[in-house]
C-alpha cells in the first residue's frame, strides 16, 4: 500500500483487510464516547468489524462496494451511533467518503498520517475532531515487514466546532 514501492499494483477497490493491531489503540477512545452501535460501510472481508465487535460494540450495518453496496448512496446506516471504517485510500474516493460519512454520524477513519499534512486535507480539517497516530502496520499477515507509511485514526464529524486534538503515537 505504499507510495514508495516501485511497480506495486494496488488491489482492486483498495482491498486491504485491517490488521487487528490497528484497532487496539482506538478502543479506549471508543469506550470514552459511551456508544454501543456502529456501522462499517467499507467492510471488505469483515476484519475490522469482527475486531471492533470483540470489544463489545455492536455492528448494525456492514457492507462494501465489492458486495454491491456503495456507501455514498446511503443516508443512514440502520441508526448506527458511529461509523468506523478503513476506506479505500484512493484520494478521490476517500475524500467523498469522509465528507459523506461525517454528515451521517461521527466517523472514525483509518488513514495514512501524511495525508493530514497535504493541501488536499485542508477542506476536511474543520470536520476533524481527533487524530490518534498508531504507527506502521503489517498489511500482509505473512510478511515479515510492516508497511512504509504511518497510520492514524481520524475522527470526522460534520457538527464539529473547534480545534483538532492530536494525540501522541499509541503503538
OpenMM code with the backbone's topology and positions (N, CA, C; nanometers):
from openmm import Vec3, app, unit

residues = "UNK UNK UNK UNK UNK UNK UNK UNK UNK UNK UNK UNK UNK UNK UNK UNK UNK UNK UNK UNK UNK UNK UNK UNK UNK UNK UNK UNK UNK UNK UNK UNK UNK UNK UNK UNK UNK UNK UNK UNK UNK UNK UNK UNK UNK UNK UNK UNK UNK UNK UNK UNK UNK UNK UNK UNK UNK UNK UNK UNK UNK UNK UNK UNK UNK UNK UNK UNK UNK UNK UNK UNK UNK UNK UNK UNK UNK UNK UNK UNK UNK UNK UNK UNK UNK UNK UNK UNK UNK UNK UNK UNK UNK UNK UNK UNK UNK UNK UNK UNK UNK UNK UNK UNK UNK UNK UNK UNK UNK UNK UNK UNK UNK UNK UNK UNK UNK UNK UNK UNK UNK UNK UNK UNK UNK UNK UNK UNK UNK UNK UNK UNK UNK UNK UNK UNK UNK UNK UNK UNK UNK UNK UNK UNK UNK UNK UNK UNK UNK UNK UNK UNK UNK UNK UNK UNK UNK UNK UNK UNK UNK UNK UNK UNK UNK UNK UNK UNK UNK UNK UNK".split()
positions = [
    Vec3(0.0805, -0.1191, 0.0000),
    Vec3(0.0000, 0.0000, 0.0000),
    Vec3(0.0848, 0.1254, 0.0000),
    Vec3(0.2106, 0.1149, -0.0129),
    Vec3(0.2991, 0.2294, -0.0004),
    Vec3(0.3176, 0.3019, -0.1324),
    Vec3(0.3334, 0.4311, -0.1211),
    Vec3(0.3624, 0.5128, -0.2392),
    Vec3(0.5077, 0.4973, -0.2815),
    Vec3(0.5904, 0.4313, -0.1989),
    Vec3(0.7326, 0.4188, -0.2280),
    Vec3(0.7736, 0.2807, -0.2795),
    Vec3(0.6805, 0.1964, -0.3120),
    Vec3(0.7142, 0.0633, -0.3608),
    Vec3(0.7035, 0.0632, -0.5128),
    Vec3(0.8161, 0.0591, -0.5841),
    Vec3(0.8100, 0.0644, -0.7300),
    Vec3(0.7409, -0.0594, -0.7866),
    Vec3(0.6565, -0.0349, -0.8852),
    Vec3(0.5900, -0.1446, -0.9537),
    Vec3(0.4799, -0.2112, -0.8729),
    Vec3(0.4456, -0.1556, -0.7590),
    Vec3(0.3427, -0.2153, -0.6748),
    Vec3(0.2061, -0.1908, -0.7367),
    Vec3(0.1333, -0.2973, -0.7627),
    Vec3(-0.0013, -0.2839, -0.8159),
    Vec3(-0.0989, -0.2902, -0.7001),
    Vec3(-0.1834, -0.1895, -0.6913),
    Vec3(-0.2835, -0.1850, -0.5849),
    Vec3(-0.3879, -0.2924, -0.6084),
    Vec3(-0.4441, -0.3409, -0.5006),
    Vec3(-0.5522, -0.4385, -0.5097),
    Vec3(-0.6795, -0.3675, -0.5532),
    Vec3(-0.7661, -0.4414, -0.6218),
    Vec3(-0.8935, -0.3853, -0.6675),
    Vec3(-0.9707, -0.3283, -0.5489),
    Vec3(-1.0311, -0.2122, -0.5697),
    Vec3(-1.1096, -0.1417, -0.4673),
    Vec3(-1.0292, -0.1146, -0.3402),
    Vec3(-0.8966, -0.1115, -0.3511),
    Vec3(-0.8098, -0.0880, -0.2339),
    Vec3(-0.8424, -0.1846, -0.1209),
    Vec3(-0.8595, -0.3109, -0.1546),
    Vec3(-0.8979, -0.4124, -0.0565),
    Vec3(-0.7761, -0.4612, 0.0213),
    Vec3(-0.7603, -0.4063, 0.1417),
    Vec3(-0.6542, -0.4456, 0.2330),
    Vec3(-0.7191, -0.4660, 0.3695),
    Vec3(-0.7374, -0.5903, 0.4135),
    Vec3(-0.8014, -0.6138, 0.5434),
    Vec3(-0.7282, -0.5404, 0.6561),
    Vec3(-0.8057, -0.4850, 0.7477),
    Vec3(-0.7494, -0.4084, 0.8575),
    Vec3(-0.6786, -0.5000, 0.9561),
    Vec3(-0.5505, -0.4771, 0.9820),
    Vec3(-0.4791, -0.5595, 1.0804),
    Vec3(-0.5366, -0.5381, 1.2207),
    Vec3(-0.5537, -0.6444, 1.2992),
    Vec3(-0.6067, -0.6299, 1.4356),
    Vec3(-0.5268, -0.5298, 1.5202),
    Vec3(-0.3971, -0.5223, 1.4963),
    Vec3(-0.3112, -0.4300, 1.5724),
    Vec3(-0.3563, -0.2843, 1.5561),
    Vec3(-0.4200, -0.2528, 1.4444),
    Vec3(-0.4654, -0.1153, 1.4207),
    Vec3(-0.5819, -0.0764, 1.5102),
    Vec3(-0.6562, -0.1748, 1.5580),
    Vec3(-0.7793, -0.1474, 1.6327),
    Vec3(-0.7542, -0.1190, 1.7805),
    Vec3(-0.6634, -0.1920, 1.8402),
    Vec3(-0.6430, -0.1831, 1.9854),
    Vec3(-0.6241, -0.0395, 2.0367),
    Vec3(-0.5440, 0.0462, 1.9730),
    Vec3(-0.5266, 0.1824, 2.0233),
    Vec3(-0.6540, 0.2671, 2.0161),
    Vec3(-0.7473, 0.2280, 1.9298),
    Vec3(-0.8706, 0.3044, 1.9142),
    Vec3(-0.9721, 0.2751, 2.0250),
    Vec3(-0.9677, 0.1560, 2.0823),
    Vec3(-1.0700, 0.1104, 2.1761),
    Vec3(-1.0916, 0.2045, 2.2956),
    Vec3(-0.9883, 0.2542, 2.3646),
    Vec3(-1.0147, 0.3460, 2.4769),
    Vec3(-1.0922, 0.4703, 2.4348),
    Vec3(-1.0685, 0.5195, 2.3147),
    Vec3(-1.1382, 0.6376, 2.2649),
    Vec3(-1.2843, 0.6046, 2.2342),
    Vec3(-1.3076, 0.4861, 2.1786),
    Vec3(-1.4452, 0.4443, 2.1513),
    Vec3(-1.5220, 0.4272, 2.2827),
    Vec3(-1.4599, 0.3631, 2.3795),
    Vec3(-1.5270, 0.3418, 2.5087),
    Vec3(-1.5575, 0.4744, 2.5777),
    Vec3(-1.4703, 0.5719, 2.5634),
    Vec3(-1.4923, 0.7026, 2.6256),
    Vec3(-1.6125, 0.7752, 2.5657),
    Vec3(-1.6477, 0.7411, 2.4425),
    Vec3(-1.7616, 0.8059, 2.3777),
    Vec3(-1.8959, 0.7486, 2.4236),
    Vec3(-1.8939, 0.6361, 2.4936),
    Vec3(-2.0145, 0.5762, 2.5518),
    Vec3(-2.1269, 0.5561, 2.4500),
    Vec3(-2.0990, 0.4819, 2.3471),
    Vec3(-2.1995, 0.4423, 2.2486),
    Vec3(-2.1908, 0.2911, 2.2357),
    Vec3(-2.2870, 0.2321, 2.1677),
    Vec3(-2.2826, 0.0863, 2.1549),
    Vec3(-2.2894, 0.0364, 2.0116),
    Vec3(-2.3470, 0.1126, 1.9188),
    Vec3(-2.3660, 0.0620, 1.7829),
    Vec3(-2.2802, 0.1382, 1.6818),
    Vec3(-2.2351, 0.0636, 1.5821),
    Vec3(-2.1541, 0.1251, 1.4770),
    Vec3(-2.1861, 0.0619, 1.3426),
    Vec3(-2.1428, 0.1288, 1.2379),
    Vec3(-2.1540, 0.0789, 1.1006),
    Vec3(-2.0150, 0.0721, 1.0405),
    Vec3(-1.9958, -0.0232, 0.9498),
    Vec3(-1.8711, -0.0332, 0.8734),
    Vec3(-1.9082, -0.0425, 0.7263),
    Vec3(-1.9155, 0.0725, 0.6560),
    Vec3(-1.9612, 0.0735, 0.5171),
    Vec3(-1.8559, 0.0338, 0.4132),
    Vec3(-1.7319, 0.0118, 0.4552),
    Vec3(-1.6243, -0.0316, 0.3648),
    Vec3(-1.5667, -0.1608, 0.4223),
    Vec3(-1.6517, -0.2574, 0.4443),
    Vec3(-1.6239, -0.3728, 0.5291),
    Vec3(-1.5271, -0.4761, 0.4713),
    Vec3(-1.5090, -0.4796, 0.3415),
    Vec3(-1.4160, -0.5785, 0.2839),
    Vec3(-1.4471, -0.7186, 0.3303),
    Vec3(-1.3515, -0.7805, 0.3981),
    Vec3(-1.3713, -0.9179, 0.4460),
    Vec3(-1.4246, -0.9238, 0.5886),
    Vec3(-1.4553, -0.8086, 0.6477),
    Vec3(-1.5126, -0.8053, 0.7818),
    Vec3(-1.4109, -0.8028, 0.8951),
    Vec3(-1.2828, -0.7943, 0.8645),
    Vec3(-1.1794, -0.7985, 0.9683),
    Vec3(-1.1970, -0.6868, 1.0718),
    Vec3(-1.2197, -0.5643, 1.0267),
    Vec3(-1.2354, -0.4524, 1.1188),
    Vec3(-1.3617, -0.4704, 1.2032),
    Vec3(-1.4703, -0.5089, 1.1401),
    Vec3(-1.5965, -0.5298, 1.2124),
    Vec3(-1.5797, -0.6348, 1.3221),
    Vec3(-1.5206, -0.7473, 1.2884),
    Vec3(-1.5013, -0.8543, 1.3874),
    Vec3(-1.4158, -0.8063, 1.5045),
    Vec3(-1.3118, -0.7321, 1.4749),
    Vec3(-1.2225, -0.6857, 1.5812),
    Vec3(-1.2931, -0.5857, 1.6731),
    Vec3(-1.3665, -0.4914, 1.6169),
    Vec3(-1.4397, -0.3938, 1.6987),
    Vec3(-1.5461, -0.4659, 1.7831),
    Vec3(-1.6173, -0.5601, 1.7233),
    Vec3(-1.7197, -0.6340, 1.7976),
    Vec3(-1.6591, -0.7154, 1.9118),
    Vec3(-1.5356, -0.7585, 1.8980),
    Vec3(-1.4724, -0.8373, 2.0040),
    Vec3(-1.4538, -0.7553, 2.1318),
    Vec3(-1.4672, -0.6235, 2.1224),
    Vec3(-1.4570, -0.5351, 2.2381),
    Vec3(-1.5950, -0.4951, 2.2919),
    Vec3(-1.6994, -0.5584, 2.2424),
    Vec3(-1.8331, -0.5373, 2.2973),
    Vec3(-1.9221, -0.4400, 2.2217),
    Vec3(-1.8760, -0.3838, 2.1128),
    Vec3(-1.9591, -0.2941, 2.0331),
    Vec3(-2.0413, -0.3769, 1.9345),
    Vec3(-2.1584, -0.3252, 1.8972),
    Vec3(-2.2476, -0.3988, 1.8075),
    Vec3(-2.2514, -0.3327, 1.6699),
    Vec3(-2.2175, -0.4097, 1.5669),
    Vec3(-2.2258, -0.3595, 1.4300),
    Vec3(-2.3701, -0.3761, 1.3810),
    Vec3(-2.4335, -0.2656, 1.3420),
    Vec3(-2.5711, -0.2707, 1.2935),
    Vec3(-2.5786, -0.2569, 1.1414),
    Vec3(-2.4639, -0.2317, 1.0783),
    Vec3(-2.4587, -0.2269, 0.9323),
    Vec3(-2.3156, -0.2539, 0.8883),
    Vec3(-2.2992, -0.3487, 0.7995),
    Vec3(-2.1688, -0.3692, 0.7354),
    Vec3(-2.1945, -0.4111, 0.5923),
    Vec3(-2.1196, -0.3510, 0.5039),
    Vec3(-2.1290, -0.3845, 0.3627),
    Vec3(-2.0053, -0.3285, 0.2954),
    Vec3(-2.0010, -0.3404, 0.1638),
    Vec3(-1.8824, -0.2976, 0.0905),
    Vec3(-1.9206, -0.2827, -0.0558),
    Vec3(-1.8500, -0.1962, -0.1252),
    Vec3(-1.8791, -0.1764, -0.2674),
    Vec3(-1.8555, -0.3048, -0.3473),
    Vec3(-1.7612, -0.3877, -0.3007),
    Vec3(-1.7359, -0.5145, -0.3705),
    Vec3(-1.8501, -0.6143, -0.3500),
    Vec3(-1.9367, -0.5850, -0.2516),
    Vec3(-2.0546, -0.6698, -0.2259),
    Vec3(-2.1811, -0.6051, -0.2820),
    Vec3(-2.1623, -0.4982, -0.3600),
    Vec3(-2.2749, -0.4351, -0.4269),
    Vec3(-2.3367, -0.3164, -0.3559),
    Vec3(-2.2793, -0.2703, -0.2460),
    Vec3(-2.3369, -0.1568, -0.1741),
    Vec3(-2.2393, -0.0399, -0.1705),
    Vec3(-2.2754, 0.0686, -0.2357),
    Vec3(-2.1940, 0.1899, -0.2369),
    Vec3(-2.2345, 0.2779, -0.1195),
    Vec3(-2.1447, 0.2993, -0.0255),
    Vec3(-2.1736, 0.3793, 0.0941),
    Vec3(-2.2167, 0.5209, 0.0585),
    Vec3(-2.1714, 0.5722, -0.0539),
    Vec3(-2.2063, 0.7087, -0.0942),
    Vec3(-2.3535, 0.7224, -0.1325),
    Vec3(-2.4203, 0.6108, -0.1535),
    Vec3(-2.5615, 0.6142, -0.1906),
    Vec3(-2.6539, 0.6000, -0.0698),
    Vec3(-2.5979, 0.5833, 0.0479),
    Vec3(-2.6784, 0.5663, 0.1697),
    Vec3(-2.6795, 0.6948, 0.2511),
    Vec3(-2.7921, 0.7185, 0.3159),
    Vec3(-2.8029, 0.8344, 0.4047),
    Vec3(-2.8236, 0.7919, 0.5492),
    Vec3(-2.8297, 0.6621, 0.5724),
    Vec3(-2.8466, 0.6092, 0.7067),
    Vec3(-2.7850, 0.4690, 0.7100),
    Vec3(-2.7304, 0.4341, 0.8229),
    Vec3(-2.6731, 0.3012, 0.8402),
    Vec3(-2.7414, 0.2325, 0.9577),
    Vec3(-2.8727, 0.2148, 0.9435),
    Vec3(-2.9546, 0.1451, 1.0441),
    Vec3(-2.9434, 0.2083, 1.1821),
    Vec3(-2.9317, 0.3406, 1.1858),
    Vec3(-2.9267, 0.4122, 1.3127),
    Vec3(-2.7959, 0.3997, 1.3890),
    Vec3(-2.6890, 0.3585, 1.3226),
    Vec3(-2.5590, 0.3438, 1.3894),
    Vec3(-2.5195, 0.4753, 1.4562),
    Vec3(-2.4675, 0.4635, 1.5780),
    Vec3(-2.4252, 0.5820, 1.6525),
    Vec3(-2.2893, 0.6336, 1.6058),
    Vec3(-2.2078, 0.5452, 1.5519),
    Vec3(-2.0763, 0.5807, 1.4992),
    Vec3(-2.0529, 0.5018, 1.3702),
    Vec3(-1.9615, 0.5550, 1.2899),
    Vec3(-1.9124, 0.4827, 1.1725),
    Vec3(-1.7645, 0.4601, 1.1978),
    Vec3(-1.7196, 0.3371, 1.1786),
    Vec3(-1.5781, 0.3032, 1.1974),
    Vec3(-1.5356, 0.2294, 1.0710),
    Vec3(-1.4364, 0.2841, 0.9994),
    Vec3(-1.4046, 0.2266, 0.8689),
    Vec3(-1.2583, 0.2446, 0.8286),
    Vec3(-1.2146, 0.1540, 0.7450),
    Vec3(-1.0874, 0.1620, 0.6763),
    Vec3(-1.1249, 0.1770, 0.5287),
    Vec3(-1.1411, 0.3012, 0.4822),
    Vec3(-1.1933, 0.3236, 0.3470),
    Vec3(-1.0879, 0.2999, 0.2395),
    Vec3(-1.1303, 0.2993, 0.1139),
    Vec3(-1.0307, 0.2989, 0.0058),
    Vec3(-0.9403, 0.4208, 0.0226),
    Vec3(-0.8128, 0.4049, -0.0044),
    Vec3(-0.7189, 0.5157, 0.0138),
    Vec3(-0.6919, 0.5919, -0.1151),
    Vec3(-0.7611, 0.5570, -0.2219),
    Vec3(-0.7554, 0.6375, -0.3440),
    Vec3(-0.8180, 0.7712, -0.3079),
    Vec3(-0.7439, 0.8772, -0.3237),
    Vec3(-0.7831, 1.0065, -0.2683),
    Vec3(-0.9218, 1.0535, -0.3119),
    Vec3(-0.9566, 1.0409, -0.4392),
    Vec3(-1.0870, 1.0916, -0.4828),
    Vec3(-1.2006, 1.0199, -0.4089),
    Vec3(-1.1943, 0.8892, -0.4006),
    Vec3(-1.2971, 0.8111, -0.3314),
    Vec3(-1.2938, 0.8380, -0.1802),
    Vec3(-1.1759, 0.8425, -0.1244),
    Vec3(-1.1595, 0.8653, 0.0185),
    Vec3(-1.2190, 0.9999, 0.0607),
    Vec3(-1.1932, 1.1043, -0.0164),
    Vec3(-1.2440, 1.2370, 0.0169),
    Vec3(-1.3965, 1.2412, 0.0124),
    Vec3(-1.4548, 1.1797, -0.0884),
    Vec3(-1.6016, 1.1739, -0.0967),
    Vec3(-1.6589, 1.1025, 0.0249),
    Vec3(-1.5966, 0.9927, 0.0641),
    Vec3(-1.6452, 0.9154, 0.1789),
    Vec3(-1.6323, 0.9933, 0.3103),
    Vec3(-1.5213, 1.0591, 0.3315),
    Vec3(-1.5037, 1.1365, 0.4551),
    Vec3(-1.6173, 1.2368, 0.4704),
    Vec3(-1.6404, 1.3166, 0.3691),
    Vec3(-1.7437, 1.4199, 0.3767),
    Vec3(-1.8820, 1.3585, 0.3951),
    Vec3(-1.9117, 1.2542, 0.3214),
    Vec3(-2.0434, 1.1911, 0.3274),
    Vec3(-2.0685, 1.1257, 0.4628),
    Vec3(-1.9752, 1.0448, 0.5079),
    Vec3(-1.9943, 0.9710, 0.6333),
    Vec3(-2.0013, 1.0645, 0.7538),
    Vec3(-1.9196, 1.1695, 0.7554),
    Vec3(-1.9203, 1.2649, 0.8673),
    Vec3(-2.0550, 1.3351, 0.8805),
    Vec3(-2.1296, 1.3448, 0.7714),
    Vec3(-2.2619, 1.4051, 0.7749),
    Vec3(-2.3692, 1.3117, 0.8274),
    Vec3(-2.3394, 1.1828, 0.8337),
    Vec3(-2.4362, 1.0838, 0.8827),
    Vec3(-2.4186, 1.0582, 1.0319),
    Vec3(-2.2948, 1.0378, 1.0748),
    Vec3(-2.2635, 1.0112, 1.2161),
    Vec3(-2.1151, 1.0392, 1.2371),
    Vec3(-2.0734, 1.0660, 1.3615),
    Vec3(-1.9289, 1.0787, 1.3858),
    Vec3(-1.8587, 0.9534, 1.3328),
    Vec3(-1.7499, 0.9760, 1.2600),
    Vec3(-1.6858, 0.8672, 1.1852),
    Vec3(-1.5378, 0.8553, 1.2164),
    Vec3(-1.4989, 0.7365, 1.2615),
    Vec3(-1.3572, 0.7046, 1.2826),
    Vec3(-1.3063, 0.6389, 1.1551),
    Vec3(-1.1995, 0.6955, 1.0989),
    Vec3(-1.1488, 0.6530, 0.9688),
    Vec3(-0.9985, 0.6282, 0.9776),
    Vec3(-0.9540, 0.5124, 0.9303),
    Vec3(-0.8121, 0.4771, 0.9306),
    Vec3(-0.7467, 0.5287, 0.8033),
    Vec3(-0.6530, 0.6245, 0.8190),
    Vec3(-0.5868, 0.6880, 0.7047),
    Vec3(-0.4375, 0.7016, 0.7313),
    Vec3(-0.3630, 0.7221, 0.6253),
    Vec3(-0.2199, 0.7447, 0.6439),
    Vec3(-0.1969, 0.8826, 0.7051),
    Vec3(-0.0932, 0.8935, 0.7855),
    Vec3(-0.0625, 1.0175, 0.8571),
    Vec3(-0.0235, 1.1294, 0.7614),
    Vec3(0.0521, 1.0977, 0.6577),
    Vec3(0.0984, 1.2017, 0.5654),
    Vec3(-0.0169, 1.2813, 0.5042),
    Vec3(-0.1291, 1.2163, 0.4843),
    Vec3(-0.2431, 1.2837, 0.4212),
    Vec3(-0.2778, 1.4136, 0.4943),
    Vec3(-0.2745, 1.4129, 0.6265),
    Vec3(-0.3118, 1.5295, 0.7058),
    Vec3(-0.2241, 1.6504, 0.6741),
    Vec3(-0.1043, 1.6266, 0.6254),
    Vec3(-0.0065, 1.7332, 0.6006),
    Vec3(-0.0056, 1.7793, 0.4551),
    Vec3(-0.1143, 1.7559, 0.3843),
    Vec3(-0.1232, 1.7960, 0.2444),
    Vec3(-0.2337, 1.8992, 0.2253),
    Vec3(-0.2262, 1.9710, 0.1157),
    Vec3(-0.3307, 2.0692, 0.0843),
    Vec3(-0.4664, 2.0024, 0.0644),
    Vec3(-0.4635, 1.8812, 0.0103),
    Vec3(-0.5908, 1.8138, -0.0170),
    Vec3(-0.6676, 1.7806, 0.1103),
    Vec3(-0.6018, 1.7777, 0.2255),
    Vec3(-0.6700, 1.7504, 0.3522),
    Vec3(-0.7347, 1.8753, 0.4107),
    Vec3(-0.6924, 1.9929, 0.3678),
    Vec3(-0.7406, 2.1173, 0.4276),
    Vec3(-0.8929, 2.1315, 0.4303),
    Vec3(-0.9650, 2.0946, 0.3249),
    Vec3(-1.1110, 2.1090, 0.3310),
    Vec3(-1.1772, 2.0222, 0.4390),
    Vec3(-1.1063, 1.9208, 0.4868),
    Vec3(-1.1624, 1.8285, 0.5850),
    Vec3(-1.1187, 1.8613, 0.7279),
    Vec3(-1.0277, 1.9557, 0.7427),
    Vec3(-0.9750, 1.9903, 0.8749),
    Vec3(-1.0853, 2.0371, 0.9681),
    Vec3(-1.1811, 2.1123, 0.9183),
    Vec3(-1.2886, 2.1628, 1.0040),
    Vec3(-1.3781, 2.0505, 1.0561),
    Vec3(-1.3790, 1.9370, 0.9876),
    Vec3(-1.4603, 1.8217, 1.0295),
    Vec3(-1.3870, 1.7308, 1.1275),
    Vec3(-1.2561, 1.7466, 1.1366),
    Vec3(-1.1742, 1.6527, 1.2126),
    Vec3(-1.1679, 1.6919, 1.3601),
    Vec3(-1.2165, 1.6041, 1.4470),
    Vec3(-1.2147, 1.6309, 1.5904),
    Vec3(-1.0895, 1.5779, 1.6575),
    Vec3(-1.0414, 1.4611, 1.6074),
    Vec3(-0.9368, 1.3878, 1.6786),
    Vec3(-0.8489, 1.3117, 1.5805),
    Vec3(-0.7190, 1.3045, 1.6114),
    Vec3(-0.6262, 1.2201, 1.5356),
    Vec3(-0.5482, 1.1371, 1.6375),
    Vec3(-0.5473, 1.0054, 1.6152),
    Vec3(-0.4748, 0.9127, 1.7024),
    Vec3(-0.3708, 0.8392, 1.6178),
    Vec3(-0.2462, 0.8847, 1.6159),
    Vec3(-0.1422, 0.8157, 1.5381),
    Vec3(-0.1151, 0.6766, 1.5961),
    Vec3(-0.1019, 0.5776, 1.5068),
    Vec3(-0.0768, 0.4404, 1.5532),
    Vec3(0.0486, 0.3782, 1.4921),
    Vec3(0.1173, 0.4497, 1.4061),
    Vec3(0.2420, 0.3977, 1.3509),
    Vec3(0.2221, 0.3123, 1.2267),
    Vec3(0.3217, 0.2301, 1.2004),
    Vec3(0.3202, 0.1448, 1.0804),
    Vec3(0.2448, 0.0159, 1.1080),
    Vec3(0.1844, -0.0362, 1.0017),
    Vec3(0.1041, -0.1577, 1.0126),
    Vec3(0.1558, -0.2657, 0.9192),
    Vec3(0.1314, -0.3882, 0.9552),
    Vec3(0.1641, -0.5034, 0.8705),
    Vec3(0.0365, -0.5405, 0.7934),
    Vec3(0.0273, -0.4948, 0.6693),
    Vec3(-0.0923, -0.5140, 0.5885),
    Vec3(-0.1029, -0.6546, 0.5318),
    Vec3(0.0100, -0.7225, 0.5223),
    Vec3(0.0110, -0.8590, 0.4698),
    Vec3(0.0571, -0.9506, 0.5818),
    Vec3(-0.0332, -1.0309, 0.6396),
    Vec3(-0.0012, -1.1101, 0.7594),
    Vec3(0.1221, -1.1996, 0.7456),
    Vec3(0.1496, -1.2506, 0.6272),
    Vec3(0.2635, -1.3401, 0.6080),
    Vec3(0.3951, -1.2671, 0.5855),
    Vec3(0.3891, -1.1351, 0.5774),
    Vec3(0.5103, -1.0575, 0.5524),
    Vec3(0.5877, -1.0365, 0.6827),
    Vec3(0.7204, -1.0409, 0.6754),
    Vec3(0.7997, -1.0104, 0.7953),
    Vec3(0.8115, -0.8596, 0.8202),
    Vec3(0.7587, -0.7790, 0.7267),
    Vec3(0.7786, -0.6343, 0.7336),
    Vec3(0.6468, -0.5585, 0.7490),
    Vec3(0.6559, -0.4435, 0.8158),
    Vec3(0.5437, -0.3513, 0.8172),
    Vec3(0.5493, -0.2689, 0.6894),
    Vec3(0.4420, -0.1932, 0.6646),
    Vec3(0.4428, -0.1015, 0.5514),
    Vec3(0.5381, 0.0144, 0.5790),
    Vec3(0.5548, 0.1003, 0.4807),
    Vec3(0.6466, 0.2138, 0.4943),
    Vec3(0.5760, 0.3413, 0.5363),
    Vec3(0.4434, 0.3355, 0.5471),
    Vec3(0.3663, 0.4532, 0.5849),
    Vec3(0.3138, 0.4388, 0.7272),
    Vec3(0.3023, 0.5510, 0.7958),
    Vec3(0.2425, 0.5546, 0.9285),
    Vec3(0.0931, 0.5830, 0.9134),
    Vec3(0.0156, 0.5311, 1.0080),
    Vec3(-0.1293, 0.5456, 1.0027),
    Vec3(-0.1823, 0.6092, 1.1296),
    Vec3(-0.3052, 0.6581, 1.1191),
    Vec3(-0.3733, 0.7180, 1.2329),
    Vec3(-0.5233, 0.6971, 1.2163),
    Vec3(-0.5919, 0.6992, 1.3290),
    Vec3(-0.7374, 0.7051, 1.3282),
    Vec3(-0.7754, 0.8528, 1.3314),
    Vec3(-0.8606, 0.8922, 1.2388),
    Vec3(-0.9111, 1.0286, 1.2303),
    Vec3(-1.0606, 1.0235, 1.2611),
    Vec3(-1.1058, 1.1108, 1.3485),
    Vec3(-1.2494, 1.1183, 1.3779),
    Vec3(-1.3053, 1.2420, 1.3097),
    Vec3(-1.4032, 1.2222, 1.2223),
    Vec3(-1.4671, 1.3309, 1.1489),
    Vec3(-1.6125, 1.3426, 1.1930),
    Vec3(-1.6583, 1.4667, 1.2068),
    Vec3(-1.7961, 1.4915, 1.2484),
    Vec3(-1.8405, 1.6245, 1.1874),
    Vec3(-1.9479, 1.6222, 1.1102),
    Vec3(-1.9971, 1.7441, 1.0461),
    Vec3(-2.0418, 1.8489, 1.1474),
    Vec3(-2.0717, 1.8083, 1.2707),
    Vec3(-2.1172, 1.9003, 1.3746),
    Vec3(-2.0014, 1.9626, 1.4540),
    Vec3(-1.8791, 1.9221, 1.4223),
    Vec3(-1.7625, 1.9665, 1.4988),
    Vec3(-1.7369, 2.1158, 1.4840),
    Vec3(-1.7090, 2.1769, 1.5984),
    Vec3(-1.6654, 2.3164, 1.6008),
    Vec3(-1.5487, 2.3218, 1.6980),
    Vec3(-1.4381, 2.3737, 1.6536),
    Vec3(-1.3223, 2.3831, 1.7416),
    Vec3(-1.2005, 2.3179, 1.6816),
    Vec3(-1.0943, 2.3112, 1.7616),
    Vec3(-0.9671, 2.2579, 1.7109),
    Vec3(-0.9685, 2.1053, 1.7016),
    Vec3(-0.8721, 2.0546, 1.6300),
    Vec3(-0.8488, 1.9113, 1.6216),
    Vec3(-0.7512, 1.8727, 1.7335),
    Vec3(-0.7850, 1.7684, 1.8081),
    Vec3(-0.6963, 1.7193, 1.9133),
    Vec3(-0.6105, 1.6082, 1.8527),
    Vec3(-0.4797, 1.6244, 1.8617),
    Vec3(-0.3880, 1.5248, 1.8076),
    Vec3(-0.3123, 1.4620, 1.9251),
    Vec3(-0.3275, 1.3316, 1.9382),
    Vec3(-0.2625, 1.2586, 2.0464),
    Vec3(-0.1250, 1.2108, 2.0016),
    Vec3(-0.0412, 1.1728, 2.0966),
    Vec3(0.0877, 1.1133, 2.0652),
    Vec3(0.0675, 0.9724, 2.0120),
    Vec3(0.1673, 0.9196, 1.9495),
    Vec3(0.1591, 0.7866, 1.8909),
    Vec3(0.1236, 0.6832, 1.9971),
    Vec3(0.0324, 0.5920, 1.9626),
    Vec3(-0.0188, 0.4966, 2.0601),
    Vec3(0.0353, 0.3555, 2.0420),
    Vec3(0.1020, 0.3249, 1.9339),
    Vec3(0.1605, 0.1907, 1.9155),
    Vec3(0.3111, 0.1983, 1.9227),
] * unit.nanometer
topology = app.Topology()
chain = topology.addChain("A")
for resn in residues:
    res = topology.addResidue(resn, chain)
    for name in ("N", "CA", "C"):
        topology.addAtom(name, app.Element.getBySymbol(name[0]), res)
